[in-house]
């Protein structure tokens, strides 16, 4: 509330008044010996934070930290920070405790508020360095059945069009596995990679706001199968690569174009060729809610004009394992493929499957 600006220069008058009040209160004490320990502790806290910031930036190898000092060592900075903290307690331990409490309270407040700004901090640089180091280290470790994790490539299209699919996959990937939301964008015109990058940032923020631990990865391709092949080959990094392809049951296989049906089946074949597991979900009503929630405006004009079709992901609610959904059931069945044999005309996509009641 003290940051509110006034006038053409946006002057923070409330902040000025707060600063004036604090300064006036210290002046009215009129006892220099009483004020000195408090002021000294706050100065020492500032020096300690500056020294620690220098050390942390050096430790993180931050690209923005390029000291030009003739004699410099990050461990000297760390020692300076520790000495400042020690001197704070030597001067006045009560004031030092109060100072530390105030500094921690400010830190917790900023962390809780999470302002929408990019500080370019050394913490961000250290996080990147640790993630890169651990990813490279993980690549040198052999897989073991005890450490298997579901890492799903989910063909969602736009993530907000099928939130139920995201929620379902998120239930078994959220703290233990990787989820990548794949989106194949097809079009006859030249791809607009600027719009692709903008959509990637937009929908990644949408996933974060909805607390869905997933990555949104769109690709341009001439057809759905080609795009899925791109994702199957290139999605992920090192050991952080998908091992399971999640598709939706193609509800219009009876009435749709047989070329599209063949493309759908070939996608499943490709998954098995790349040593992926396959999960096909079916829901009688379907999962695409973009027409219900009025989210069509989020689709780019290129997507609309090209007549792109996303994979319809659904959950089987019928009692039988065949395609007849006329018998409703209160159970939701997930069909997990364990064998790549497919029958095109009989539509027995997964002759060997495991039904899991949810």
C-alpha positions as CSV (number, residue, x, y, z in Angstrom):
1,X,0.0,0.0,0.0
2,X,3.0,2.3,0.4
3,X,4.0,1.9,-3.2
4,X,0.9,3.8,-4.6
5,X,2.1,6.6,-6.7
6,X,0.7,10.2,-7.1
7,X,1.3,12.9,-9.7
8,X,2.8,12.8,-13.1
9,X,6.0,11.3,-11.7
10,X,4.1,8.6,-9.8
11,X,5.7,9.6,-6.5
12,X,5.1,7.2,-3.6
13,X,3.9,9.7,-1.1
14,X,2.8,7.1,1.4
15,X,6.3,5.6,1.4
16,X,7.7,9.1,2.0
17,X,5.4,9.6,5.0
18,X,6.3,6.2,6.4
19,X,10.0,7.0,6.1
20,X,9.5,10.4,7.7
21,X,7.6,8.8,10.6
22,X,10.3,6.3,11.3
23,X,13.1,8.9,11.1
24,X,11.1,11.3,13.4
25,X,10.6,8.5,16.0
26,X,14.3,7.9,16.2
27,X,15.1,11.6,16.4
28,X,12.6,12.1,19.2
29,X,14.3,9.4,21.3
30,X,17.2,11.9,21.7
31,X,19.6,9.2,23.0
32,X,22.4,8.4,20.6
33,X,23.6,5.5,22.7
34,X,20.2,3.9,22.6
35,X,19.7,4.3,18.9
36,X,23.3,3.3,17.8
37,X,23.0,-0.5,18.5
38,X,19.8,-0.7,16.5
39,X,21.1,1.3,13.5
40,X,24.4,-0.6,13.6
41,X,22.6,-3.9,13.5
42,X,20.6,-2.9,10.5
43,X,23.7,-1.7,8.7
44,X,25.5,-4.9,9.5
45,X,22.5,-6.9,8.3
46,X,22.7,-5.0,5.0
47,X,26.4,-5.7,4.7
48,X,25.9,-9.4,5.6
49,X,23.2,-9.7,2.9
50,X,25.4,-8.0,0.3
51,X,28.3,-10.3,1.0
52,X,26.1,-13.3,0.9
53,X,24.5,-12.2,-2.3
54,X,28.0,-11.9,-3.9
55,X,28.9,-15.4,-2.6
56,X,25.6,-16.9,-3.9
57,X,26.0,-15.3,-7.3
58,X,29.5,-16.7,-7.7
59,X,28.3,-20.1,-6.4
60,X,25.5,-20.2,-9.0
61,X,27.8,-19.0,-11.9
62,X,25.2,-16.4,-12.7
63,X,25.8,-15.0,-16.2
64,X,25.0,-11.5,-14.9
65,X,27.6,-11.6,-12.2
66,X,31.0,-10.6,-13.7
67,X,33.1,-8.9,-10.9
68,X,35.9,-6.7,-12.1
69,X,37.7,-6.6,-8.7
70,X,41.5,-7.2,-9.0
71,X,41.5,-9.4,-5.9
72,X,38.3,-11.4,-5.4
73,X,37.3,-14.7,-3.9
74,X,33.7,-15.8,-3.2
75,X,34.8,-17.5,0.1
76,X,36.0,-14.1,1.4
77,X,32.5,-12.8,0.7
78,X,31.0,-15.7,2.7
79,X,33.5,-15.0,5.6
80,X,32.5,-11.3,5.5
81,X,28.8,-12.3,5.8
82,X,29.5,-14.6,8.8
83,X,31.6,-12.0,10.5
84,X,28.9,-9.3,10.1
85,X,26.4,-11.7,11.8
86,X,28.8,-12.4,14.6
87,X,29.4,-8.7,15.2
88,X,25.7,-8.0,15.3
89,X,25.4,-10.3,18.4
90,X,28.5,-8.9,19.9
91,X,27.1,-5.3,19.8
92,X,23.7,-6.2,21.2
93,X,22.2,-9.7,21.1
94,X,18.6,-8.5,21.7
95,X,18.8,-6.0,18.8
96,X,20.5,-8.6,16.6
97,X,17.6,-11.0,17.3
98,X,15.0,-8.3,16.5
99,X,16.9,-7.4,13.3
100,X,16.9,-11.1,12.2
101,X,13.2,-11.5,13.0
102,X,12.4,-8.4,10.9
103,X,14.5,-9.5,8.0
104,X,13.0,-13.0,8.0
105,X,9.5,-11.5,8.3
106,X,10.1,-9.4,5.2
107,X,11.5,-12.4,3.3
108,X,8.6,-14.6,4.2
109,X,6.2,-11.8,3.2
110,X,7.7,-11.4,-0.2
111,X,7.8,-15.2,-0.7
112,X,4.2,-15.5,0.3
113,X,3.0,-12.6,-1.9
114,X,4.9,-14.0,-5.0
115,X,5.0,-10.7,-6.9
116,X,4.7,-11.1,-10.7
117,X,8.2,-9.8,-11.4
118,X,11.4,-11.4,-12.6
119,X,14.2,-10.4,-10.2
120,X,17.0,-12.0,-12.3
121,X,18.2,-13.3,-8.9
122,X,21.1,-15.6,-8.2
123,X,18.6,-18.1,-6.8
124,X,17.2,-18.5,-10.3
125,X,20.7,-19.1,-11.7
126,X,21.4,-21.6,-9.0
127,X,18.2,-23.5,-9.6
128,X,19.1,-23.8,-13.3
129,X,22.6,-25.0,-12.5
130,X,21.3,-27.6,-10.1
131,X,18.7,-28.8,-12.5
132,X,21.2,-29.1,-15.3
133,X,23.7,-30.9,-13.1
134,X,21.1,-33.4,-11.7
135,X,19.7,-34.1,-15.2
136,X,23.2,-34.9,-16.5
137,X,23.9,-37.0,-13.5
138,X,20.6,-38.9,-13.9
139,X,21.5,-39.7,-17.5
140,X,24.4,-41.8,-16.3
141,X,22.2,-43.9,-14.1
142,X,20.7,-47.1,-15.5
143,X,17.0,-47.7,-15.2
144,X,15.7,-50.1,-12.6
145,X,12.3,-51.5,-12.1
146,X,12.1,-50.3,-8.5
147,X,12.5,-46.7,-9.7
148,X,10.0,-46.8,-12.5
149,X,8.0,-43.6,-12.8
150,X,5.0,-42.9,-15.1
151,X,6.2,-40.3,-17.5
152,X,3.3,-39.5,-19.8
153,X,3.1,-37.8,-23.2
154,X,-0.6,-36.7,-23.2
155,X,-2.1,-35.7,-26.6
156,X,-4.3,-33.0,-25.1
157,X,-4.2,-30.3,-27.8
158,X,-4.8,-27.1,-25.9
159,X,-4.6,-28.1,-22.2
160,X,-7.6,-26.0,-21.1
161,X,-9.8,-27.8,-23.7
162,X,-9.6,-31.1,-21.8
163,X,-9.1,-30.4,-18.1
164,X,-10.6,-33.7,-17.1
165,X,-7.9,-35.6,-19.0
166,X,-5.2,-33.5,-17.3
167,X,-6.7,-34.1,-13.9
168,X,-6.8,-37.9,-14.4
169,X,-3.2,-38.2,-15.6
170,X,-2.1,-35.7,-12.9
171,X,-3.4,-38.1,-10.2
172,X,-0.6,-40.6,-10.9
173,X,2.1,-38.3,-12.2
174,X,1.9,-35.3,-9.7
175,X,4.7,-36.0,-7.3
176,X,6.4,-38.9,-8.9
177,X,6.4,-38.6,-12.7
178,X,6.7,-36.3,-15.7
179,X,3.7,-35.1,-17.8
180,X,4.1,-33.4,-21.1
181,X,1.0,-32.0,-22.8
182,X,1.6,-32.6,-26.5
183,X,-0.2,-30.5,-29.1
184,X,0.1,-31.1,-32.9
185,X,-0.8,-27.9,-34.8
186,X,-1.5,-28.6,-38.4
187,X,-1.9,-26.1,-41.1
188,X,-1.4,-25.5,-44.8
189,X,0.2,-22.1,-44.4
190,X,3.7,-21.2,-43.3
191,X,4.0,-21.8,-39.5
192,X,4.0,-18.7,-37.3
193,X,6.7,-19.7,-34.8
194,X,6.2,-16.4,-32.9
195,X,2.6,-17.3,-32.2
196,X,3.7,-20.8,-31.2
197,X,6.2,-19.4,-28.7
198,X,3.5,-17.0,-27.3
199,X,1.0,-19.9,-26.9
200,X,3.6,-22.0,-25.2
201,X,4.2,-19.3,-22.6
202,X,0.5,-18.7,-22.2
203,X,-0.6,-22.3,-21.7
204,X,2.4,-23.0,-19.4
205,X,1.2,-20.2,-17.2
206,X,-2.3,-21.7,-17.3
207,X,-0.9,-25.1,-16.1
208,X,1.0,-23.4,-13.3
209,X,-2.1,-21.4,-12.2
210,X,-4.1,-24.6,-12.1
211,X,-1.4,-26.4,-10.1
212,X,-0.8,-29.0,-12.8
213,X,2.7,-30.2,-12.8
214,X,3.1,-30.5,-16.6
215,X,4.9,-29.0,-19.6
216,X,3.0,-27.8,-22.7
217,X,4.9,-28.7,-25.9
218,X,3.3,-27.7,-29.2
219,X,4.8,-28.7,-32.6
220,X,3.9,-27.8,-36.2
221,X,3.4,-30.8,-38.6
222,X,1.6,-31.6,-41.8
223,X,-0.6,-34.3,-40.2
224,X,-1.3,-35.7,-36.8
225,X,0.9,-38.8,-37.1
226,X,3.9,-36.8,-38.2
227,X,3.5,-34.4,-35.2
228,X,3.1,-37.3,-32.8
229,X,6.3,-38.8,-34.2
230,X,8.1,-35.5,-33.5
231,X,6.9,-35.6,-30.0
232,X,7.7,-39.3,-29.4
233,X,11.3,-38.7,-30.6
234,X,12.1,-35.3,-29.2
235,X,10.0,-34.7,-26.1
236,X,11.8,-34.6,-22.8
237,X,15.5,-34.3,-21.9
238,X,17.8,-37.2,-20.9
239,X,16.1,-39.5,-18.4
240,X,13.3,-37.0,-18.2
241,X,11.6,-38.4,-21.3
242,X,8.1,-39.8,-21.6
243,X,7.6,-43.6,-21.5
244,X,3.9,-43.7,-21.9
245,X,1.7,-42.3,-24.7
246,X,-1.8,-41.2,-23.5
247,X,-4.4,-41.1,-26.3
248,X,-8.2,-40.7,-26.5
249,X,-10.5,-43.2,-28.0
250,X,-11.5,-42.1,-31.5
251,X,-15.3,-41.9,-31.1
252,X,-16.0,-41.3,-34.7
253,X,-14.2,-44.3,-36.1
254,X,-17.4,-45.6,-37.6
255,X,-18.5,-42.5,-39.4
256,X,-15.2,-40.7,-39.9
257,X,-12.7,-40.8,-42.7
258,X,-10.8,-44.1,-42.8
259,X,-7.6,-42.2,-43.5
260,X,-8.0,-40.5,-40.1
261,X,-8.7,-43.9,-38.5
262,X,-5.6,-45.4,-40.1
263,X,-3.5,-42.4,-38.9
264,X,-4.8,-42.9,-35.4
265,X,-3.9,-46.6,-35.4
266,X,-0.5,-45.8,-36.9
267,X,0.2,-43.5,-34.0
268,X,-0.3,-46.4,-31.6
269,X,2.0,-48.5,-33.7
270,X,4.6,-45.7,-33.5
271,X,4.3,-45.6,-29.7
272,X,5.1,-49.3,-29.5
273,X,8.0,-49.0,-32.0
274,X,9.5,-46.3,-29.8
275,X,9.2,-48.6,-26.8
276,X,6.4,-46.6,-25.2
277,X,3.5,-47.8,-23.2
278,X,0.1,-46.8,-24.5
279,X,-3.0,-45.7,-22.6
280,X,-6.4,-45.1,-24.3
281,X,-9.1,-43.4,-22.4
282,X,-12.8,-43.3,-23.3
283,X,-15.7,-41.3,-22.0
284,X,-19.2,-41.6,-23.5
285,X,-19.7,-37.8,-23.5
286,X,-16.1,-37.0,-24.6
287,X,-13.7,-34.8,-22.8
288,X,-13.5,-31.7,-25.1
289,X,-15.2,-28.9,-23.2
290,X,-13.9,-26.0,-25.3
291,X,-17.4,-25.5,-26.8
292,X,-19.0,-25.5,-23.3
293,X,-16.7,-23.1,-21.6
294,X,-16.5,-20.8,-24.6
295,X,-12.7,-21.2,-25.0
296,X,-12.7,-21.1,-28.8
297,X,-11.4,-17.5,-28.7
298,X,-8.1,-18.9,-27.3
299,X,-7.5,-20.8,-30.5
300,X,-5.3,-18.9,-32.9
301,X,-6.7,-17.9,-36.2
302,X,-4.3,-20.2,-38.0
303,X,-5.5,-23.1,-36.0
304,X,-9.1,-22.3,-37.0
305,X,-8.5,-21.6,-40.6
306,X,-6.5,-24.8,-41.1
307,X,-9.3,-27.0,-39.8
308,X,-7.0,-28.7,-37.3
309,X,-8.4,-31.5,-35.3
310,X,-7.0,-32.5,-31.9
311,X,-7.1,-36.0,-30.5
312,X,-10.3,-36.5,-28.6
313,X,-9.4,-38.2,-25.3
314,X,-12.1,-40.0,-23.5
315,X,-12.8,-42.5,-20.7
316,X,-14.7,-45.8,-21.2
317,X,-17.8,-45.9,-19.0
318,X,-19.3,-49.1,-20.5
319,X,-19.3,-52.4,-18.7
320,X,-18.0,-54.3,-21.7
321,X,-14.5,-53.9,-23.2
322,X,-15.9,-53.6,-26.8
323,X,-17.0,-50.4,-28.5
324,X,-20.6,-50.7,-27.5
325,X,-21.3,-47.9,-25.0
326,X,-25.0,-48.5,-24.8
327,X,-24.7,-50.1,-21.4
328,X,-23.8,-47.4,-18.9
329,X,-21.9,-48.1,-15.8
330,X,-20.9,-46.2,-12.7
331,X,-17.3,-47.4,-13.0
332,X,-14.7,-45.7,-15.1
333,X,-12.5,-48.1,-17.0
334,X,-8.9,-47.2,-18.1
335,X,-7.7,-49.5,-20.9
336,X,-3.9,-49.9,-20.8
337,X,-2.4,-51.6,-23.8
338,X,0.1,-54.3,-23.2
339,X,0.3,-55.7,-26.8
340,X,0.6,-53.9,-30.1
341,X,-1.6,-56.1,-32.2
342,X,-4.5,-54.1,-33.8
343,X,-7.5,-54.9,-35.9
344,X,-8.4,-52.1,-38.2
345,X,-11.9,-53.0,-39.3
346,X,-13.0,-54.7,-36.1
347,X,-11.6,-51.8,-34.2
348,X,-10.3,-54.1,-31.5
349,X,-7.5,-51.6,-30.8
350,X,-6.2,-53.3,-27.7
351,X,-6.8,-57.1,-27.8
352,X,-4.6,-57.6,-24.7
353,X,-5.4,-55.0,-22.1
354,X,-5.8,-54.4,-18.4
355,X,-9.0,-52.9,-17.1
356,X,-8.6,-50.7,-14.0
357,X,-11.7,-49.6,-12.2
358,X,-11.4,-46.1,-10.8
